[in-house]
Amino acid sequence: MILFFRLILESFRFAWTALKMNLLRTILSLLGVTVGIFSIIGVLTLVYSLEKSLRESFEFLGANVMYVQKWPWAFNDDDYPWWKYMQRPQASYDEFKFIESNMREGIGISIFADKGGITVKAGSNSISGINLSGITYGHSEVYDMPIGEGRYFTFQEIESGRNVALIGSKVANALFPNVPAAGHSIKIRGLRFNVVGVLKAQGDNFIGMPSGDENCYIPYKAFRKMYATRRMWGVESVVAVKGRDDDTNLRRLEGELTGLMRSKRGLRPREESDFALNRSEMVSDQLTLLFDQLSFIGFLIGLFAMLVGGFGIANIMFVSVKERTNIIGIQKSLGAKSFFVLWQFLFESIFLSVIGGLAGLLLVYLTTFIPLGSFQIVMSLKNIILGVTIAAIVGTVSGIVPAIMAARMDPVLAIRS
């Protein structure tokens, strides 16, 4: 074991000396690998960052949440005419209460309706473009709603449809810039609502979807006083049911919701369902498929650039073996083993390739400091390890043939050259 480490140390010394003596050649060799690693890891990092930003933007859908609503998120059945979707009734409050009373697989349930582009006023201050949501008491069990100031709705406030509101941080800062918002009142469509709480700031998302910072929540029954939520038309109501973090449970929950909705609507066994069950994982699965394909394409493109770098290193190593033939002969005549000579050149090739790879990774890392608004480039540890591994493999493949040639040299013939 000690001999092995001594050989590695000696090989490292020879490789480092050779690289310093031919600095210009070393830099030129590094460029090919640097560009290759930068291309591969740069594309993978960009795809990873884009996927991460998109997933965070879709977090408002919730995890393990099943949606009972009129419209499906994906129109997979080409034989199903569009006018049948139009004729479907919307989810109703009675159906929500029926599911809430009879479901066994869900751990949280809420019915909500959204109306965008709302103007909210407080005294002389106002803010436009706010998303108004009517929710029920179980909404906080389905979605994460961290309270930064004040409190959440009480059960009595929700059931009686009182004029109370829970607002996002941007709404609070715009309407009450210098004082706490909780305890004050706001006006929505001429109606006065008492602010009971303010949500913690969540920040902007990548795709520009309204975040919780720009939301205003009121009881669902108070929302229905302001907007029509009829079964066929009006503002659509959606029943959201949260399941456990288990695929088996989610499948059972889907079957249970299908049975309860068909029973409540009095559908016969042969009649098709007039509602849609959408899962938040549908978006996640589509994103995974899309970005797997993008990563593969990006990896192939970067691999061609890496191939050019590999040929460059192989060419340099052949030249290096030719230049040091006399030294190889002297080493072998003094008792150096073929393994030592092979490892010396192979290590030099790997060392050269890894340095180029680290330079490429450094360039990718520097791109993470480029300001791109809500989109942030994130370099993952997985991609760093992948970059170093690819560089080491390319260095091994590029240097193995020159190293074997050097190791097999006859010492007498090598010294004569």
N, C-alpha and C positions, 0 to 999 in steps of 0.2 A: 504493500500500500504506500509506503514511504517513497519507494522507487517510482511509483506511478505519479505521485504528486511532484517529485523532482523532475520527471520528464515533462509534465505539463508546464511547470515553471520555466524550464529551460526552453521549451518550445515557444512559450509566450515571449521570452526575451529575444529569441531569434526573430520571431514574427514582428515584434515591435521595432527592432533594429532595422529590419528590411523595409518596413513601412516608412520609417523616418528618413532612410537613405534615398528613397524614391518618392518624395513628398508629392510632386506634381502628378506622377502616375497613380499614386494612392487616391488623390482627390478626384481625378478623372474616373477611377474605378468606383469611388463612392457615389458619384453622381447618378449612375445608372440604378443602383440599389436604392438610393434616397428617393429618386423619382418614382420607382416602382412601389416602395412601401408607402410613400405619400399618396400615391394613386389608390392603392388597395385600402389602406386604413382610413384615408380621407373620405372615400366613398362610403365605407361601412360606418364611419362615425357620423357622416351626414345623414345616412338612412336611419341609424339608431336615434339620432337627435330628433329627426322629423317624426319618427314613430312615437318617441317619448312625449313630444309636444302634443301630437294628435291625441294620444291616449289620455293625457292630462286634460285636454280640452273636452273630451267626452266623459269626464268623471261625473258630470252633472246627471248622467243617466243612472248612476248608482251601480253597485256591484251585486250580482245575483238577484236582479230585480226583474220581475215579469210584469209586462204591461198589457192590460185588457183594454182594447180600444177599437175604433171603427176601421182604421186603415192599417194595413201591414207595412212593415219597413222594407220588405223585399217582395216584389211581384213575381213570384216563381211560376205561377200557373198561367200560361199563355191562353188557356181555354176559358179562363174566368173573365167574363166581360166587365169593362170598367163601370157600366151603369149599375151593376149589382153592388159594387162598393159604395156607390152614391146612395143606394137605397137602404144601406145598413143603418140601423139606429145607433146612436151614441151610447156609451156607457152611462148609466143613470145612478143617482144617489141610492135609490132602492136596491139596485143590483149590488152596489158597494156594501150596503148594510147586510144584504143576504150573504155575500161572500165572507164578510167579516164574522158573521155569526156561525157559519158552517165550515169554514176552512180549518184544516188540521196541520197541513204541511208548512204554511207560511208563518213567519215570525214577526211580520209587520205589514200593515196595509194602510193605504191612503187613497183618497180620490182628490184630484186637483184639476184645475182649469187655468189656462194662461191667457193673458191679453197683453200684447206688446205695444210699444209706442205711447205709453201713458205719461201724462204730465202730473207731477205731484207738487203741491204748494205748501208752504208754511210761512205765513206772514207775507213779507215782500220777496221772499226767496222762492225759487221754483227750479225744478229739474225735469227735463223731457227725455223721452226715449226709454222710460223705465218699464220693466216687465212686471206686471201685476199678476200674482198667483193666488187663487183661492184654494186653501188646503184644509185638511182635517187634522185631528189631534195626533194621529199616528204617523204623520209626515216625517217627524224627527226620528222615527224608528226605521223608516225606509231610507232616508237620506241623512248625510252628516250635516247638521246645522249648528255649528259652534256659536254660542252666544258670547259676544264681547262686552255687551252692556245691557243691563236690565234682565229680562227673563223671557221664557217661551210662553206661548198661550196656555191658559188653563183649559181643562176639559169643559167647564161651564161656558167659557167665552166662545169656544168652538161650537158647542151644541146649540147655543142660543143665537149664534150669528151676530155677536156684538161688533160694534165698529172699533176694533182694535187692530193694530198693525205691527208687524215685525219688519224692519227695513235693513237694507245692506249698508255697508260702510260708506260707499260713495254717495248714496242718498242722504245719509246722516250728515256727512261733511258738507254737502251742498246746501242743505236746508238749515242745519244748525252748526255753523262753522266754529263757534266759540263756546258752545254750551253742550252738556249732555243731551242727547235726543230723547232718551227714555223719560216719560212723564209729560212730554209736550204733545201737541196735536198737529196733524197734517190734513190737507184737503185733497180728496180724489174725486173727480167729477162732481164737485160741489158738496160732497159729503165729508163730514169731519170724522177722523179716525184718531184715537189715542195711541201713541207709540209706546209699546210695552217693552221693546228690546231692540238691540242692534246686533247684527251678525258680525263676526270677526272678518277682517279683510282677507279676501282670497286671491286677489291679483287678477290681471288680465290673462286670457288664454290665447293660444296661437291662432285659432280659426276665427276669432272675432265673435264667438257666441257670447250672449250675455252671461256674465258671471253672477254669483250671489251678491256681489257688491252693488249691482245695479237692479236688484230685485226688491219688490215690496210684497210681503205676504199678509193676507187677511183671511179670516175664516171663510170656508167654502160657502156657507149659507149667506154670508154678507156679500160675497162675490155674485151669487145668484140674484141678489136684489138689484144689482147694477147691470148685469149682462144676461141675456137669454142663453140657456143651456138645454134647449129642447132636444128630444131624442133623435130628430133627423137633421136639424140645422142649428145655428147658433154656435157659440164658443164650445169647442169640443172638450168634454170631460174624459179623463183617463184614470183608470184604477191601477195603482201600482202596488204590487205585492212582493215583498222581500222574502227570499228563500234562504236556506242555510248554504254554507259554502261547500256544497257537495253535489256533483252531477246527478247522482241517483235521486237525491232529494228534489232537485230542480225538475227532473223528469216526472217525478210523482206529483209535484206541485202543478206542473203544466197539465197533466191529466186531470187533477182535481179541479182546477179552474175551468177546464173545458166542460167537465161534467156539471159543475155548479151553474155556469152560464147557460148551458143548454137547458138545464132543468128550470132555471128562473125564467127563461124566455119561452118555455113550452115547446121546444123543438122536438120533433119526432125523430126516431133513429135514422130514418132514410133522408131526412132533411139536412142540407149542408149548414154549417155554422155561419151565422151572420155577424161574426166578430173576429178580431185578430188577436193573437197572443204573440207579443214581441218580447224578446229577451235582450238585455243589455249586452250579453256576450256575442250577439249577432254582429254588432259593430266591431267588437274586439277580434272576432274570428276573421272578418273581412280584412281588417288592418294587418293582422298577422300574415295572411296569405299574400297580400299586396307587397308588404315590405320584405318578405322572404324572397319573392321574385326580384325585387329591386336590388337586394343584397347580393343575390347570385349573379345578376347581370353586372353589377359594379365590381364584384370580385373577379369576374372573367376579364373585364376591361383592364383592371389593375394588374392581372396576372401577365398580360402581354407586355406591359411596361416592365414588370419584374423579370420577365424572360430576357429582355434586352440587357438588363443589369447583370443577370447571371452569365450571359455570354461575355460581357465585358470583364467580369472577374475571372472567368476561365481563361480568357486570352491573356490577361495580365499574369496569371499563375503560370501559364506555359512559358511566357517570357522570363519570369522569375526563375523557373527551374533551369532554363537555358543559361541564364547569366551566372547562376551559382553552381553549375555542374562541377567546376574545379573544387569548390568548397565542400560539396557533397562527397566527392572522392576522398578528400583529406579527412573528413569526419568518419567515413566508413573505414578508412585505413587505420584510424586510431581507435577503432573498436565500437563505433556507434552502430546500434542495431537498426535494421531496416524499419522497425516500428517507430523508432525515434525520428528518422528522416521523414517517414510518411506523416506522422503526427505533426511534425514541425510545419510542413507545407499545408496540411489540411487545416491546422489551427489558424494559420495565417489567412487562409481563404475565409474561414468562418468568422474570424476576428474582423476582417475587412468588411464582410457582408453585414455583420451585426452593427458595426459603427455606422455604416450607411443606413441601416434600418432605424437606428436610434435618431439619426439626423432627420429622417423622414417623419418619425414620430414627433420629434420636436417641432417640425413645421406644422403638423396637424394640431399639436397642442397650442401653438401660437394662434391658430385660427379660432380657437375657443374664446379669445379675447375680443373678437370682432363684434361690435354692438349691432344686433339685428332685431331690436325691439323685443317683443314677447317671445321670439324664437331664439333659443339658446343652443349653441353647439356644445355637446357634452361628450367627452372622451372617456369611454368606459375602460375598466381594468381588463375586461375580456379582449378588447381590441388591442390594447397595449401588449398583452401576452401573445396574441395572435401575430402581431407585427414582428416581435422579436423572434418568435418561432419560425415564421416564414423566412425571415432573413437568415437564420441559422441553417435552415434546410437548403436554401438556395446556395449559401456558402459551402455547405457540405457537398452538394451535387456538383457545383462548379469546380471545386478543388480536388475531388477524389481522383480523377484521372491524372492530372499533373503530379499529385502526391504519390500515386502508385508508380508512375514513371520514375520519379526521383528515388523512391525506395528500392527499385529493382536495378538501379545502375551498378555496373561493375566498378569497384573503386579504382582499379588500375586504369581503365579506359576513361573514367571520369577525371582523374588527375591529369592524364595526358592532354585532355581537351583544353 
